Amino acid sequence: HPSFIEPYQGAATGVGGIIRDIFTMGARPIALLNSLRFGALDDPATRRLVDGVVAGIAGYGNSIGIPTVGGEIAFEPSYAGNPLVNVFCLGVAKADQLAKGLASGKGNPVYYVGAKTGRDGIHGATMASAEFDGYSADKRPAVQVGDPFMEKLLLEACLEVMQTGALVGIQDMGAAGLTCSTSEMAARGDVGIEIDVSRVPQREAGMTPYEIMLSESQERMLLIARRGREAEVEQVFEKWDLHAVRIGEVTGDGRLRVRDRGVVVAEIPNRQLADGAPLYDRPTERPAYLTEVQQLDVTALPAPADLSQTWLDLLGAPVIASKRWVYRQYDHMVRTNTLVLPGLGAGVVRIKGTSRALTFSVDGNGRYCYLDPGEGGRLAVAEAARNVACAGAVPIGATNCLNFGNPERPEIMWQFTHAVDGIAEACRALEIPITGGNVSLYNETDGQAIYPTPVLGVVGLLEDATRVLTRMFPADSLEIVLLGEAAGELGGSEYLKVAHGLVRGRPAAVDLDRERALQRLLVDAARDGLLRSAHDCAEGGFAVTLAECSVESGGVGARVELPPPAGPDDRFALVRALFGEAPSRVVVSALPEERDRLLARARAFSVPASVIGHTGGERLTISVAGAVVAAIGLDEAEQAWDNGLTRHFETAVA
């Protein structure tokens, strides 16, 4: 929402807010990812939005000194009026030193720390929960303005003050500002809080108590200190050139009491404000559009005349093409912990002082969810976890951002409930706990909703950082092995969108038992050194996956032979084999001497595995039943893939 109105600041404050969520718990932020959605590239407004959002993410993350190590970006017409900026932050903390966002101890002082309060961001949370219309540009004052240098000071000061033991609780002032932070902290501790807004540092004259309580000015924290240890807290913040201002104290009556120069201007029970709101039980109704869009008869479509050209076209598609134009603007090496560069697979950062590393991936496919919300939710979890496993790591936790339209419409609520059910089912099956997340609703402009877009972030643990895998083929003369079934489906595929301009059919269903077995095989084989690379088959199918493994390698080609396509013997059999999409498929490479061990390991995990070719040469060649069906040179593949996003931007601007 905010980035549609003010792209740079909307994105920057998204980064700042999620970073504060991490260090507020006593964790040091070590990496950032993002998941971005924009309208079609032939829309002139898209370039302006993309430029602003990417610059905002880079400006904040680079300035505060946290590497942005990867992410994803997609373009669909449904996001034209509501671009999505989902930011993921990973932090590291000691389990016995976590800070909590609660208030306790009658008489303990309440401190305000950080930037002064202004009128920016007032009603920001309300704006983020409303549909847009043609007058939405007038809502710019509701977008907050971030200061990454102030946040850097806050980060270091807060982590230092937590080490003193003088804090009871701490929380950042996010949505609804002081109103939310005071009531939530008090409700969690089953106490009351009394503050005087006249003591709140203000950067604008004449602010009313209403404005002060609802301001969403950035880089502000609320702290509960231990009575008698105020000096310790104040000294730490003075050291970092920040002022800790006492604005109130904890009470024992369970009420939030707001004064202005001593006069009570608001009073309400904390629990009613924080936890006592009624739960919605909104009606649901299966969307009428599903009956039509889930129907797909590919035999009615013209078959591609040249599979090699189709291969190149897909490599240049915005969803698939290199995102170097985006991530070259990010500082991904600051703090020197990044082990895998953006674009080579899941993000990987080492944990200093140990042999371990953390891996992470954010994934979502709004097109899949539009066609089948439940399956789309399951697929998002499976792909994010699979990407982590492809790096050799065990998935250990997940978070999510659920982006949907107006839940007051029964068909949108139906999408939401089915997607959440799908996510829950997949997390249970893959044994990945959801640790938190957020929900972004009312993503509509003039009644047009975005595709339902759940984005999953999965974190994995790699016990031996030297065993990390990337997706690129590292050398010639390696065996190429396909793990999983060779079959793919065209429903909801990138091929269908690029070649025919269609979003139809149903995405291939994920078998969660097979998915779990595949991921465990990947982790096991990587740990024992049986793999040299691993890359999951996603958008664009097998052919695109193969090309991505080669173009990132700096000149390692590949020659593979696929089995004759199963299923209908029609004009699209080869299209399904090359460009069809299905979960639970990974292309790996291995040394020839490790091939038999790898195949035996796959059998032990009941995962189909077949040796399909080898690396080497200057071309990418795919054969079926002994006949070459598609072949492209590495140079033309690299050109299509490297220039795809830039070329589309230039076309959009021209």
Phi and psi in degrees as a GROMACS rama.xvg file:
@    title "Ramachandran Plot"
@    xaxis  label "Phi"
@    yaxis  label "Psi"
@TYPE xy
-59.7836  -34.2809  PRO-2
-71.1156  -20.7347  SER-3
-69.3267  -34.937  PHE-4
-83.1084  -45.9451  ILE-5
-140.819  90.29  GLU-6
-55.3527  -48.2152  PRO-7
-65.0732  -55.9821  TYR-8
-68.1344  -35.6255  GLN-9
-59.797  -44.0313  GLY-10
-71.6068  -42.2032  ALA-11
-61.24  -43.8905  ALA-12
-71.6965  -25.8558  THR-13
-62.9596  -41.4208  GLY-14
-65.2846  -47.8946  VAL-15
-60.556  -41.6072  GLY-16
-64.2981  -41.5287  GLY-17
-73.7108  -30.6356  ILE-18
-64.4376  -42.0642  ILE-19
-63.5025  -36.4452  ARG-20
-58.2399  -33.4259  ASP-21
-77.2778  -53.5626  ILE-22
-74.6673  -17.216  PHE-23
-63.5271  -23.9886  THR-24
-88.6449  1.02141  MET-25
91.8906  12.1157  GLY-26
-102.193  145.235  ALA-27
-89.8215  121.582  ARG-28
-64.4689  133.23  PRO-29
-123.628  -12.2023  ILE-30
-163.504  152.17  ALA-31
-125.663  145.357  LEU-32
-130.99  164.407  LEU-33
-146.883  153.226  ASN-34
-125.751  117.615  SER-35
-119.959  142.297  LEU-36
-133.737  133.303  ARG-37
-135.988  169.758  PHE-38
-70.7983  -177.89  GLY-39
-62.5438  149.481  ALA-40
-73.9429  -11.3728  LEU-41
-87.3625  3.30464  ASP-42
-89.2002  119.643  ASP-43
-57.643  -26.8908  PRO-44
-72.7685  -20.505  ALA-45
-63.43  -44.0408  THR-46
-60.4765  -42.1837  ARG-47
-60.8635  -43.8156  ARG-48
-65.9382  -45.0966  LEU-49
-62.599  -46.7879  VAL-50
-56.3221  -46.5454  ASP-51
-67.2812  -44.0415  GLY-52
-65.6731  -48.7094  VAL-53
-62.2105  -40.9573  VAL-54
-64.6086  -38.2614  ALA-55
-65.2426  -43.3107  GLY-56
-63.1108  -46.0601  ILE-57
-65.4143  -44.2861  ALA-58
-60.8205  -40.2277  GLY-59
-78.4791  -50.5503  TYR-60
-63.5647  -42.9576  GLY-61
-64.478  -39.2846  ASN-62
-70.3307  -36.0579  SER-63
-83.539  -12.7798  ILE-64
84.9158  35.2929  GLY-65
-120.636  124.884  ILE-66
-70.1538  137.415  PRO-67
-97.3913  110.844  THR-68
-107.062  4.85002  VAL-69
162.427  -167.058  GLY-70
151.323  -158.792  GLY-71
-147.747  159.073  GLU-72
-148.598  138.907  ILE-73
-141.576  157.618  ALA-74
-130.361  122.078  PHE-75
-145.392  145.536  GLU-76
-55.6199  -30.1216  PRO-77
-66.1128  -18.5386  SER-78
-94.7303  5.24327  TYR-79
-58.3026  -42.2243  ALA-80
-93.2223  -7.16431  GLY-81
-144.629  75.3038  ASN-82
-63.2885  146.953  PRO-83
-108.945  131.549  LEU-84
-126.369  96.0882  VAL-85
-103.626  124.426  ASN-86
-116.07  136.052  VAL-87
-116.643  133.84  PHE-88
-128.43  135.878  CYS-89
-112.24  133.141  LEU-90
-130.075  162.157  GLY-91
-123.855  131.049  VAL-92
-141.704  160.411  ALA-93
-83.6875  132.751  LYS-94
-59.3033  -29.2335  ALA-95
-92.277  8.18319  ASP-96
-127.209  25.8796  GLN-97
-73.3903  138.387  LEU-98
-91.599  153.953  ALA-99
-122.107  148.897  LYS-100
-93.8172  64.3162  GLY-101
-139.034  158.477  LEU-102
-110.667  143.241  ALA-103
-160.531  165.877  SER-104
83.8155  93.5504  GLY-105
-54.3296  130.673  LYS-106
93.0415  -9.14553  GLY-107
-66.7019  139.402  ASN-108
-75.7549  147.186  PRO-109
-105.043  124.161  VAL-110
-113.359  143.101  TYR-111
-106.177  129.068  TYR-112
-134.636  141.237  VAL-113
118.618  -151.814  GLY-114
-65.1419  155.981  ALA-115
-72.0265  156.988  LYS-116
-86.2316  131.862  THR-117
-127.701  -169.926  GLY-118
-89.2563  -3.48135  ARG-119
-68.7606  139.012  ASP-120
86.2096  -1.81793  GLY-121
-61.869  129.39  ILE-122
68.1407  20.2102  HIS-123
-62.0757  -42.2045  GLY-124
-66.0922  -36.5984  ALA-125
-65.9531  -43.0908  THR-126
-61.2105  -37.4416  MET-127
-74.1849  -5.9747  ALA-128
-120.253  37.0617  SER-129
-139.879  151.053  ALA-130
-71.7725  154.785  GLU-131
-98.1421  159.897  PHE-132
-142.944  -167.465  ASP-133
-66.8559  -10.7972  GLY-134
-106.026  15.274  TYR-135
-66.1508  -23.4835  SER-136
-61.8362  -21.6853  ALA-137
-71.2816  -7.40012  ASP-138
-92.8973  14.2905  LYS-139
-54.5478  -38.5458  ARG-140
-59.8952  -19.7872  PRO-141
-79.9308  -7.13447  ALA-142
-91.8037  129.769  VAL-143
-74.384  161.046  GLN-144
-116.488  122.993  VAL-145
-97.8048  156.287  GLY-146
-134.853  96.1766  ASP-147
-64.1956  -26.5648  PRO-148
-72.8004  -37.1629  PHE-149
-63.9597  -40.0769  MET-150
-64.5998  -37.6365  GLU-151
-60.8317  -42.6037  LYS-152
-62.777  -44.1019  LEU-153
-60.6004  -44.4254  LEU-154
-56.4276  -53.4905  LEU-155
-66.5886  -40.3927  GLU-156
-66.0572  -42.9248  ALA-157
-65.74  -43.8808  CYS-158
-62.8037  -34.9887  LEU-159
-72.0576  -43.2154  GLU-160
-67.8747  -27.8211  VAL-161
-64.4832  -28.7615  MET-162
-73.6887  -15.374  GLN-163
-77.1044  -21.8771  THR-164
78.7166  7.85519  GLY-165
-88.9977  -2.16593  ALA-166
-99.968  142.051  LEU-167
-93.7567  -44.7887  VAL-168
-158.644  163.406  GLY-169
-154.461  142.829  ILE-170
-153.414  144.258  GLN-171
-81.3626  159.165  ASP-172
-94.4231  95.7733  MET-173
-99.9777  -123.208  GLY-174
-58.6407  133.193  ALA-175
66.219  10.8547  ALA-176
54.3879  -130.375  GLY-177
-60.9926  -34.0408  LEU-178
-58.4231  -47.0935  THR-179
-72.0195  -47.5074  CYS-180
-64.8498  -41.5584  SER-181
-67.4766  -47.7641  THR-182
-68.6876  -39.7919  SER-183
-67.7412  -44.8477  GLU-184
-63.3284  -40.9122  MET-185
-67.7697  -40.833  ALA-186
-64.6785  -40.1766  ALA-187
-64.0272  -34.0436  ARG-188
-92.7875  0.550351  GLY-189
55.5173  45.4079  ASP-190
-132.976  -175.77  VAL-191
-112.645  166.102  GLY-192
-137.691  136.591  ILE-193
-122.788  128.519  GLU-194
-131.492  160.199  ILE-195
-119.712  113.81  ASP-196
-68.4037  -18.1406  VAL-197
-67.2937  -17.943  SER-198
-87.058  -11.4084  ARG-199
-69.5094  125.97  VAL-200
-59.8317  129.572  PRO-201
-126.484  140.664  GLN-202
-104.071  -0.201579  ARG-203
-127.912  143.933  GLU-204
-80.3267  150.338  ALA-205
72.1913  22.6866  GLY-206
-72.2326  136.903  MET-207
-85.405  160.872  THR-208
-54.9547  -37.469  PRO-209
-58.9518  -47.2294  TYR-210
-66.6855  -40.2098  GLU-211
-64.9182  -41.7712  ILE-212
-70.8902  -28.0188  MET-213
-104.966  -5.31488  LEU-214
-58.9396  140.112  SER-215
-114.778  33.3144  GLU-216
-51.9838  142.571  SER-217
-83.7854  171.397  GLN-218
58.674  48.6834  GLU-219
-130.998  142.829  ARG-220
-130.766  150.493  MET-221
-114.554  127.689  LEU-222
-122.97  144.548  LEU-223
-111.705  116.6  ILE-224
-99.2311  162.421  ALA-225
-81.7213  129.153  ARG-226
-58.1398  133.831  ARG-227
96.2502  -11.7321  GLY-228
-118.203  22.3746  ARG-229
-58.715  -38.4834  GLU-230
-62.2062  -38.3662  ALA-231
-61.5891  -44.4528  GLU-232
-63.0489  -47.7335  VAL-233
-64.7123  -35.6055  GLU-234
-66.4082  -39.406  GLN-235
-62.0789  -45.9733  VAL-236
-70.6726  -33.2394  PHE-237
-62.0801  -38.727  GLU-238
-56.9166  -37.807  LYS-239
-93.4286  17.1841  TRP-240
60.7051  36.4939  ASP-241
-122.166  147.935  LEU-242
-104.708  127.172  HIS-243
-96.4975  110.794  ALA-244
-106.232  124.204  VAL-245
-77.082  118.673  ARG-246
-113.799  -2.70321  ILE-247
176.262  -160.865  GLY-248
-153.5  164.023  GLU-249
-79.6831  137.398  VAL-250
-118.068  174.332  THR-251
-107.768  10.2225  GLY-252
-99.122  3.55502  ASP-253
70.7908  18.6768  GLY-254
-120.798  146.89  ARG-255
-91.9287  117.135  LEU-256
-118.514  122.161  ARG-257
-110.569  124.899  VAL-258
-114.227  155.822  ARG-259
-129.965  105.868  ASP-260
56.3087  41.4165  ARG-261
90.9721  -16.9765  GLY-262
-91.0965  128.991  VAL-263
-69.239  122.424  VAL-264
-112.944  -12.5271  VAL-265
-160.409  143.776  ALA-266
-155.102  129.29  GLU-267
-156.295  146.154  ILE-268
-61.9591  133.376  PRO-269
-59.4483  -44.8744  ASN-270
-63.6619  -35.5422  ARG-271
-65.5561  -33.6709  GLN-272
-79.258  -38.5974  LEU-273
-93.3404  -45.7325  ALA-274
-122.158  -7.68778  ASP-275
-92.7987  5.63241  GLY-276
-66.2234  145.757  ALA-277
-66.551  145.915  PRO-278
-83.9637  132.929  LEU-279
-76.7385  141.011  TYR-280
-126.533  76.6069  ASP-281
-78.0588  147.906  ARG-282
-67.889  149.889  PRO-283
-124.597  152.355  THR-284
-153.603  130.429  GLU-285
-58.5293  127.463  ARG-286
-60.3845  135.911  PRO-287
-64.3033  -30.1981  ALA-288
-64.9352  -23.5873  TYR-289
-62.0958  -35.0816  LEU-290
-57.7789  -38.6511  THR-291
-81.8954  -50.5357  GLU-292
-72.9111  -20.2013  VAL-293
-79.0273  -8.01663  GLN-294
-84.94  128.364  GLN-295
-145.026  118.913  LEU-296
-116.798  93.7618  ASP-297
-67.1651  -23.6247  VAL-298
-66.045  -16.5644  THR-299
-83.4391  -5.1879  ALA-300
-97.6259  153.137  LEU-301
-70.5217  132.628  PRO-302
-75.5479  148.525  ALA-303
-64.6875  136.694  PRO-304
-77.6891  -25.4649  ALA-305
-141.148  102.712  ASP-306
-65.0785  -30.4416  LEU-307
-65.8043  -41.8286  SER-308
-67.909  -38.1147  GLN-309
-61.2849  -38.9193  THR-310
-58.1393  -47.5872  TRP-311
-65.1477  -40.0097  LEU-312
-59.6324  -40.6222  ASP-313
-69.0431  -38.1086  LEU-314
-62.7387  -27.0654  LEU-315
-92.9087  0.353241  GLY-316
-68.1469  142.703  ALA-317
-55.499  -38.2108  PRO-318
-67.4341  -31.1873  VAL-319
-97.4275  -38.169  ILE-320
-55.6262  160.455  ALA-321
-53.8574  137.271  SER-322
-98.7669  22.1983  LYS-323
-57.5646  -35.6459  ARG-324
-56.2477  -33.6863  TRP-325
-80.7011  -57.2853  VAL-326
-77.2466  -12.4676  TYR-327
-69.4513  -14.5354  ARG-328
-83.9627  -12.0345  GLN-329
-95.6672  144.038  TYR-330
-84.2105  103.541  ASP-331
-101.709  1.02329  HIS-332
-112.962  -2.70343  MET-333
-58.193  142.435  VAL-334
77.43  -6.14336  ARG-335
56.8523  31.5029  THR-336
-106.87  -8.00155  ASN-337
-73.0781  123.009  THR-338
-99.3966  -25.9935  LEU-339
-125.698  126.24  VAL-340
-72.5541  154.387  LEU-341
-55.4255  141.073  PRO-342
94.0431  -5.95717  GLY-343
-106.022  9.7481  LEU-344
131.871  -154.463  GLY-345
-62.5284  150.862  ALA-346
-69.1799  142.296  GLY-347
-139.016  125.865  VAL-348
-129.843  140.87  VAL-349
-79.6414  155.284  ARG-350
-100.265  106.736  ILE-351
-57.959  142.676  LYS-352
86.2133  0.841894  GLY-353
-136.119  174.736  THR-354
-93.1695  2.77811  SER-355
-91.779  165.107  ARG-356
-142.976  156.529  ALA-357
-108.947  137.297  LEU-358
-118.216  156.303  THR-359
-160.727  150.755  PHE-360
-148.853  143.364  SER-361
-116.703  133.379  VAL-362
-148.124  147.741  ASP-363
-171.849  151.411  GLY-364
-137.713  97.2045  ASN-365
-62.1392  -30.5613  GLY-366
-64.0897  -44.7022  ARG-367
-59.5033  -44.5935  TYR-368
-69.1834  -31.8257  CYS-369
-62.5871  -39.2395  TYR-370
-82.9574  -28.5332  LEU-371
-160.913  90.889  ASP-372
-56.9507  -41.6992  PRO-373
-64.7813  -47.7253  GLY-374
-66.7573  -36.0619  GLU-375
-60.7791  -39.4942  GLY-376
-64.3838  -43.7387  GLY-377
-63.5947  -42.3681  ARG-378
-65.5554  -35.7346  LEU-379
-63.4153  -43.9936  ALA-380
-63.3137  -46.9427  VAL-381
-61.2114  -42.833  ALA-382
-69.7784  -42.832  GLU-383
-61.212  -43.6457  ALA-384
-68.3028  -37.8201  ALA-385
-64.3423  -39.4368  ARG-386
-62.7492  -38.474  ASN-387
-65.8433  -43.1668  VAL-388
-65.3954  -33.0195  ALA-389
-63.5678  -23.7982  CYS-390
-81.1896  -7.5441  ALA-391
98.0479  9.02878  GLY-392
-104.083  152.814  ALA-393
-86.5009  120.854  VAL-394
-62.4785  128.161  PRO-395
-122.163  -11.508  ILE-396
-171.105  159.988  GLY-397
-143.759  154.684  ALA-398
-133.887  172.315  THR-399
-152.985  156.313  ASN-400
-128.537  118.993  CYS-401
-102.133  108.407  LEU-402
-106.101  116.094  ASN-403
-141.375  173.393  PHE-404
-81.7782  -148.76  GLY-405
-80.0986  111.383  ASN-406
-70.5855  -8.97104  PRO-407
-73.7858  -12.964  GLU-408
-90.4229  123.045  ARG-409
-55.2086  -34.712  PRO-410
-70.738  -31.8029  GLU-411
-71.6354  -40.6598  ILE-412
-63.3513  -34.1596  MET-413
-63.593  -45.3956  TRP-414
-57.326  -45.5758  GLN-415
-62.3525  -50.3863  PHE-416
-64.4573  -39.8332  THR-417
-69.5115  -38.3861  HIS-418
-64.8758  -43.3199  ALA-419
-63.4029  -41.8054  VAL-420
-60.7995  -40.3186  ASP-421
-64.6433  -42.2235  GLY-422
-61.9761  -45.5786  ILE-423
-61.5737  -43.3034  ALA-424
-61.7165  -44.694  GLU-425
-67.1359  -40.5961  ALA-426
-64.2899  -39.0249  CYS-427
-65.1299  -45.244  ARG-428
-65.6999  -37.1307  ALA-429
-91.086  -0.455034  LEU-430
58.4458  49.0164  GLU-431
-119.516  115.2  ILE-432
-75.1273  142.03  PRO-433
-87.5416  120.064  ILE-434
-94.3301  -10.2637  THR-435
163.423  -167.215  GLY-436
154.22  -170.383  GLY-437
-149.628  168.124  ASN-438
-125.575  128.8  VAL-439
-116.689  108.431  SER-440
-110.873  177.828  LEU-441
61.4021  31.4526  TYR-442
-81.2314  75.8703  ASN-443
-139.724  148.941  GLU-444
-133.058  123.173  THR-445
52.1221  39.7074  ASP-446
81.6044  -1.16498  GLY-447
-97.9777  114.183  GLN-448
-86.0588  153.508  ALA-449
-69.287  165.954  ILE-450
-60.9352  141.858  TYR-451
-60.6657  122.727  PRO-452
-132.948  82.4935  THR-453
-77.0382  129.219  PRO-454
-112.726  125.478  VAL-455
-106.483  133.774  LEU-456
-112.158  123.505  GLY-457
-119.769  135.721  VAL-458
-109.925  138.556  VAL-459
-126.407  156.951  GLY-460
-111.187  125.869  LEU-461
-109.451  111.924  LEU-462
-67.0802  -35.5084  GLU-463
-121.726  104.323  ASP-464
-63.1628  -20.7348  ALA-465
-73.8882  -11.4869  THR-466
-95.3102  8.26155  ARG-467
-62.385  141.519  VAL-468
-110.802  149.427  LEU-469
-118.944  -179.493  THR-470
-88.8888  -10.4242  ARG-471
-84.4771  142.756  MET-472
-67.6931  121.136  PHE-473
-84.8782  -13.7115  PRO-474
-163.098  167.329  ALA-475
-75.3393  167.299  ASP-476
63.2958  27.0911  SER-477
-94.8819  150.642  LEU-478
-79.1047  136.521  GLU-479
-103.58  125.219  ILE-480
-123.173  133.844  VAL-481
-97.5414  119.222  LEU-482
-96.9142  126.412  LEU-483
104.039  178.429  GLY-484
-75.0496  151.073  GLU-485
-79.3491  -19.0771  ALA-486
-70.6355  148.091  ALA-487
-137.721  163.779  GLY-488
-118.911  154.332  GLU-489
-96.6673  -11.9241  LEU-490
-60.6696  124.679  GLY-491
69.6055  13.4108  GLY-492
-81.5997  160.999  SER-493
-67.3712  -33.9998  GLU-494
-57.9302  -46.6989  TYR-495
-61.7299  -36.5147  LEU-496
-73.4684  -44.7543  LYS-497
-73.4043  -45.0583  VAL-498
-82.1121  -29.1826  ALA-499
-129.564  -2.25405  HIS-500
66.2146  28.5606  GLY-501
-114.918  143.207  LEU-502
-122.006  92.2932  VAL-503
-146.758  173.095  ARG-504
85.0058  -166.727  GLY-505
-126.269  137.384  ARG-506
-65.1264  150.839  PRO-507
-60.793  135.376  ALA-508
-75.9987  145.534  ALA-509
-94.4366  130.231  VAL-510
-89.0096  106.004  ASP-511
-67.623  -27.6274  LEU-512
-67.587  -43.2555  ASP-513
-66.0032  -38.3232  ARG-514
-62.5557  -43.9341  GLU-515
-62.4691  -42.8773  ARG-516
-63.1879  -41.8914  ALA-517
-61.758  -45.7223  LEU-518
-65.1602  -38.313  GLN-519
-67.9279  -36.4417  ARG-520
-62.0476  -44.9827  LEU-521
-59.1442  -45.5089  LEU-522
-64.4282  -43.9993  VAL-523
-65.2324  -45.8914  ASP-524
-68.1042  -37.8505  ALA-525
-65.6512  -41.6699  ALA-526
-60.4013  -36.3533  ARG-527
-91.4018  8.15119  ASP-528
73.9245  24.486  GLY-529
-84.9287  -13.3567  LEU-530
-116.292  149.221  LEU-531
-110.864  -20.1915  ARG-532
-162.233  162.479  SER-533
-156.375  134.795  ALA-534
-148.354  127.43  HIS-535
-79.2847  150.282  ASP-536
-82.6461  116.779  CYS-537
-130.494  -129.695  ALA-538
-57.5458  132.08  GLU-539
91.4989  -10.1836  GLY-540
76.0173  -162.718  GLY-541
-60.5199  -44.637  PHE-542
-61.5647  -42.3444  ALA-543
-66.8001  -40.4485  VAL-544
-58.927  -46.3993  THR-545
-59.1422  -45.5443  LEU-546
-64.3132  -40.3807  ALA-547
-62.8437  -35.7113  GLU-548
-63.8649  -30.7992  CYS-549
-88.4882  -44.4128  SER-550
-67.0724  -26.197  VAL-551
-79.7048  -13.578  GLU-552
-85.7578  -8.98081  SER-553
81.0939  24.2976  GLY-554
124.585  24.0527  GLY-555
-104.223  108.822  VAL-556
-80.808  -171.898  GLY-557
-158.037  148.534  ALA-558
-132.221  122.039  ARG-559
-131.946  157.924  VAL-560
-128.428  122.611  GLU-561
-98.4263  152.156  LEU-562
-69.0036  158.008  PRO-563
-54.9967  135.648  PRO-564
-59.6577  136.164  PRO-565
-82.7433  167.753  ALA-566
92.0896  -161.807  GLY-567
-58.8133  134.755  PRO-568
-89.7394  76.5949  ASP-569
-124.265  -174.246  ASP-570
-64.4404  -16.7555  ARG-571
-103.715  9.96795  PHE-572
-60.6793  -45.4836  ALA-573
-69.9964  -34.6412  LEU-574
-61.241  -43.9274  VAL-575
-63.0094  -39.5999  ARG-576
-65.9626  -38.7778  ALA-577
-88.1516  -43.1223  LEU-578
-118.856  -1.21887  PHE-579
-67.4712  149.985  GLY-580
-113.495  138.857  GLU-581
-159.837  148.484  ALA-582
-76.6023  177.201  PRO-583
60.755  37.3232  SER-584
-130.881  133.775  ARG-585
-140.12  135.205  VAL-586
-96.9572  122.205  VAL-587
-123.19  160.226  VAL-588
-121.994  151.111  SER-589
-150.013  154.805  ALA-590
-65.1605  145.506  LEU-591
-54.5973  -36.9274  PRO-592
-72.3278  -12.9435  GLU-593
-99.9406  -2.46372  GLU-594
-59.4706  -49.7775  ARG-595
-64.6737  -38.552  ASP-596
-63.8014  -39.8231  ARG-597
-64.8968  -43.9782  LEU-598
-65.1271  -38.562  LEU-599
-65.7877  -39.2287  ALA-600
-64.3014  -39.9635  ARG-601
-62.7534  -41.3817  ALA-602
-62.4589  -37.5699  ARG-603
-63.9039  -29.1824  ALA-604
-96.6008  5.38151  PHE-605
58.2223  39.045  SER-606
-108.787  123.597  VAL-607
-58.1794  136.953  PRO-608
-146.132  136.374  ALA-609
-143.644  134.765  SER-610
-76.6982  121.095  VAL-611
-116.238  -5.29126  ILE-612
167.533  -159.965  GLY-613
-148.504  161.496  HIS-614
-89.5418  156.023  THR-615
134.82  162.074  GLY-616
86.1585  -176.191  GLY-617
-113.952  15.5747  GLU-618
-134.378  162.973  ARG-619
-112.312  120.641  LEU-620
-130.093  130.829  THR-621
-119.749  125.312  ILE-622
-116.696  154.395  SER-623
-134.181  124.278  VAL-624
54.5727  39.7091  ALA-625
85.6523  -7.10306  GLY-626
-110.529  133.566  ALA-627
-69.1167  125.545  VAL-628
-109.427  -20.3544  VAL-629
-158.368  137.436  ALA-630
-152.684  134.889  ALA-631
-140.109  150.409  ILE-632
-77.1192  149.797  GLY-633
-60.5815  -35.7577  LEU-634
-65.5179  -42.4154  ASP-635
-73.3894  -31.4815  GLU-636
-64.9623  -44.4099  ALA-637
-64.3601  -39.0436  GLU-638
-64.8326  -44.8678  GLN-639
-63.0012  -43.1789  ALA-640
-74.356  -43.734  TRP-641
-67.0384  -38.7642  ASP-642
-97.7012  -2.28391  ASN-643
-57.1363  -49.9557  GLY-644
-70.9773  -44.6878  LEU-645
-61.3853  -42.8496  THR-646
-60.6374  -41.4042  ARG-647
-67.7886  -36.7442  HIS-648
-64.0241  -44.0776  PHE-649
-62.3585  -37.2787  GLU-650
-65.4107  -39.524  THR-651
-67.239  -32.6899  ALA-652
-81.6879  -32.8001  VAL-653
